[in-house]
Amino acid sequence: MTKLSETKMWEAVAANDARYDGAFYYAVKTTGIVCRPSCKSKVPNRENVVFFTSLDEALHDGFRPCKRCRPDLGAHYRPEEDIVELACRLLRGEYHNPDILAELPERIGISFFHFQRLFKRVTGCTPKEYLRRIRIDKAAELLAHSSLNNTDICLTVGFRSVSGFYTAFRQHMGLPPKKYRKVREIGELRHDCL
Ligand SMILES: [Zn+2]
């Protein structure tokens, strides 16, 4: 790889350009912290910045890895995407817990506000919308393939109230749960006759 000029590296830092992650690191003399180019922390003053081609050199010079962009966790670590991926995994695994949404930011280790914004930016929807989609899909599955009644299904998939479940279900599926079950039954009867 051709050696990057300091101007180029500075441009990458100012733009939080993740394409340069792993290619170089920058440290800030005033804070003693070393970062990846993509770090979302405040862009430092140019005169305080030193560049390194390896993290070891920076650590050797006494700089500490940034807690936000974690340059110590490998070149391909993508902090923001990884956080959202973890959140999605937890939501998919624990959708039936009515409190999962409130618990999530703390379990992931970021503030509620930061989590909301980050999730929306990466996925295009809010954590609430994402979770609701999962719950409705599970409810639809149970309506089609189990004999549980609406209240049981509502609680099983993590809704707190039956009315909330009804409204959400209708919004997403275009018809109420009972009707959905009936339509699915008829659909399957037809399928069996063919
Ligand atoms: Zn950083």
Boltz pocket constraint, residues with backbone or C-beta under 6 A from the ligand:
constraints:
  - pocket:
      binder: B
      contacts: [[A, 34], [A, 35], [A, 36], [A, 39], [A, 40], [A, 41], [A, 66], [A, 67], [A, 68], [A, 69], [A, 70]]
      max_distance: 6.0
